């Protein structure tokens, strides 16, 4: 799928989680719901770090473009080192390492560890990165073009600062779900994992499929492109994605938010 659909599906997924935990009598404070949805929307773009033309490659200028090149080469190296007889030859690393459950869990765990160890500045950095990605994904028409980059970064920095202050207030969710001393912001890794997994599921619906289960071998392949029957798949950016899936994600997000806030 394309960036806007990925981001929208990520936000909808976190709002759905909010509705589920509210139904289980563990409701999220509203700042956790908002911040988590934005982080998840941003994190749902991150697996495409292995593609130089992806939305995330443009998000931070030369820094993100350079990082994309490094991740592409790393992913390709891992693919070549671990592929089995049935895995096809490739010329790049797109839709390999960063599109697996292993990557999703590793990045989420790293995010949680950084937030716990690094304190406020680490939390601000995590929020800034994901706020910028959320803007790039959800408001992609307004965010396109080099002239808007500075404005997007300023919006991301301002949002990160404000949201960090809100979360830090008593009862606003810095210790949501993990309340032991020293575990503040441990939950920040959860929307990162969810965003990556939702991205992979979205890509699995497309023609090429997605090797979500790597390194678990399936048949003669370790990089098995998981997905539904081919007749049910679609091309990325097709009318199915734009006219069907994105409205569905928007509807599910709205229903999830109402459920999370106890309205329904």
ZAMARGU-4260 file (C-alpha; in steps of 0.2 Angstrom, whole numbers, plus 5000, padded with zeros to 4 digits):
<rodrens>
0) 5000/5000/5000 | 5005/5018/4999 | 5010/5030/5013 | 4993/5038/5016 | 4984/5022/5017
5) 4997/5014/5029 | 4996/5029/5041 | 4977/5029/5041 | 4977/5011/5045 | 4990/5013/5059
10) 4979/5027/5067 | 4964/5016/5065 | 4972/5001/5073 | 4978/5011/5089 | 4960/5018/5091
15) 4953/5000/5089 | 4965/4995/5103 | 4959/5010/5113 | 4941/5003/5111 | 4946/4986/5116
20) 4955/4990/5132 | 4941/5002/5137 | 4929/4987/5135 | 4941/4977/5146 | 4940/4990/5160
25) 4958/4997/5156 | 4954/5013/5147 | 4967/5024/5140 | 4969/5042/5146 | 4964/5053/5132
30) 4982/5059/5129 | 4988/5041/5127 | 4974/5038/5114 | 4979/5053/5104 | 4998/5051/5106
35) 4997/5033/5102 | 4986/5035/5087 | 4999/5048/5080 | 5014/5037/5084 | 5005/5022/5076
40) 5001/5032/5061 | 5020/5037/5059 | 5026/5020/5063 | 5016/5013/5050 | 5027/5021/5037
45) 5043/5015/5045 | 5045/4998/5037 | 5047/5007/5020 | 5064/5013/5026 | 5071/5000/5014
50) 5064/5010/4999 | 5072/5026/4992 | 5056/5032/4984 | 5045/5030/5000 | 5037/5044/5010
55) 5048/5041/5024 | 5064/5043/5013 | 5059/5062/5010 | 5053/5065/5028 | 5070/5071/5035
60) 5079/5076/5020 | 5096/5070/5016 | 5097/5061/5033 | 5082/5050/5030 | 5087/5047/5011
65) 5104/5041/5017 | 5097/5030/5031 | 5085/5022/5018 | 5101/5017/5007 | 5109/5009/5022
70) 5094/5000/5027 | 5091/4994/5009 | 5109/4987/5009 | 5107/4979/5026 | 5091/4971/5021
75) 5098/4964/5005 | 5113/4957/5014 | 5101/4948/5027 | 5091/4942/5013 | 5105/4934/5003
80) 5113/4927/5019 | 5096/4918/5025 | 5087/4914/5009 | 5082/4896/5005 | 5082/4887/4988
85) 5064/4892/4984 | 5067/4911/4987 | 5069/4921/4971 | 5084/4931/4967 | 5083/4950/4971
90) 5092/4965/4967 | 5088/4975/4982 | 5081/4974/5000 | 5063/4981/4998 | 5050/4971/5007
95) 5062/4960/5016 | 5070/4963/5033 | 5060/4978/5038 | 5043/4969/5033 | 5045/4955/5046
100) 5038/4953/5064 | 5056/4952/5070 | 5059/4970/5064 | 5043/4976/5071 | 5047/4968/5089
105) 5065/4974/5088 | 5060/4992/5084 | 5046/4993/5097 | 5057/4986/5111 | 5071/4998/5106
110) 5059/5012/5107 | 5053/5007/5124 | 5071/5005/5131 | 5076/5022/5124 | 5061/5030/5132
115) 5064/5022/5149 | 5083/5025/5149 | 5084/5042/5140 | 5071/5052/5149 | 5062/5067/5143
120) 5074/5071/5129 | 5072/5053/5122 | 5053/5054/5123 | 5054/5071/5114 | 5064/5063/5100
125) 5053/5048/5098 | 5038/5060/5098 | 5046/5072/5085 | 5050/5058/5073 | 5033/5050/5073
130) 5024/5067/5073 | 5033/5072/5057 | 5029/5055/5049 | 5011/5056/5054 | 5010/5073/5046
135) 5018/5066/5030 | 5007/5051/5030 | 4990/5058/5035 | 4992/5076/5028 | 5002/5070/5013
140) 4995/5082/5000 | 4999/5097/5011 | 5016/5090/5016 | 5022/5087/4998 | 5036/5098/4991
145) 5053/5103/4998 | 5046/5121/5003 | 5035/5113/5016 | 5048/5102/5025 | 5053/5116/5037
150) 5035/5119/5042 | 5032/5100/5044 | 5047/5099/5055 | 5042/5114/5066 | 5024/5106/5067
155) 5032/5090/5073 | 5043/5098/5086 | 5029/5109/5093 | 5017/5094/5094 | 5031/5084/5102
160) 5034/5097/5115 | 5016/5100/5119 | 5011/5082/5120 | 5026/5077/5131 | 5021/5090/5143
165) 5003/5084/5143 | 5008/5066/5145 | 5019/5070/5160 | 5005/5077/5170 | 4998/5065/5184
170) 4984/5054/5177 | 4988/5058/5159 | 4996/5042/5154 | 5015/5042/5156 | 5013/5027/5167
175) 4998/5019/5157 | 4998/5000/5158 | 5016/4999/5166 | 5015/5008/5182 | 5030/5002/5192
180) 5043/5015/5196 | 5055/5018/5182 | 5043/5011/5169 | 5036/5027/5163 | 5034/5028/5144
185) 5037/5010/5142 | 5021/5009/5133 | 5028/5020/5119 | 5035/5004/5110 | 5017/4997/5108
190) 5010/5008/5095 | 5027/5007/5086 | 5026/4988/5085 | 5007/4989/5080 | 5011/5002/5066
195) 5024/4991/5059 | 5013/4975/5059 | 4998/4984/5052 | 5010/4990/5038 | 5015/4972/5034
200) 4997/4966/5034 | 4993/4980/5022 | 5007/4975/5010 | 5002/4957/5012 | 4986/4962/5003
205) 4995/4968/4988 | 5001/4958/4973 | 5018/4955/4979 | 5013/4949/4997 | 5024/4952/5012
210) 5037/4940/5021 | 5029/4944/5038 | 5034/4927/5046 | 5053/4927/5042 | 5063/4918/5048
215) 5051/4904/5049 | 5052/4893/5034 | 5037/4889/5024 | 5040/4875/5011 | 5056/4879/5002
220) 5056/4897/5006 | 5061/4907/5021 | 5055/4924/5014 | 5038/4917/5010 | 5027/4932/5003
225) 5012/4929/5014 | 4995/4935/5008 | 4977/4931/5003 | 4973/4921/4987 | 4980/4931/4972
230) 4962/4934/4966 | 4959/4945/4982 | 4975/4955/4980 | 4977/4972/4972 | 4991/4984/4966
235) 4997/4997/4978 | 4989/5014/4974 | 4975/5006/4965 | 4956/5011/4966 | 4954/4997/4979
240) 4966/5006/4991 | 4960/5023/4988 | 4941/5021/4986 | 4938/5006/4997 | 4951/5003/5010
245) 4955/5021/5015 | 4936/5025/5018 | 4935/5009/5028 | 4950/5014/5039 | 4943/5031/5042
250) 4926/5023/5047 | 4935/5011/5059 | 4945/5024/5066 | 4930/5034/5070 | 4921/5020/5078
255) 4936/5015/5088 | 4939/5032/5095 | 4920/5033/5100 | 4922/5016/5109 | 4939/5021/5117
260) 4931/5037/5124 | 4916/5027/5131 | 4903/5036/5119 | 4897/5019/5112
</rodrens>
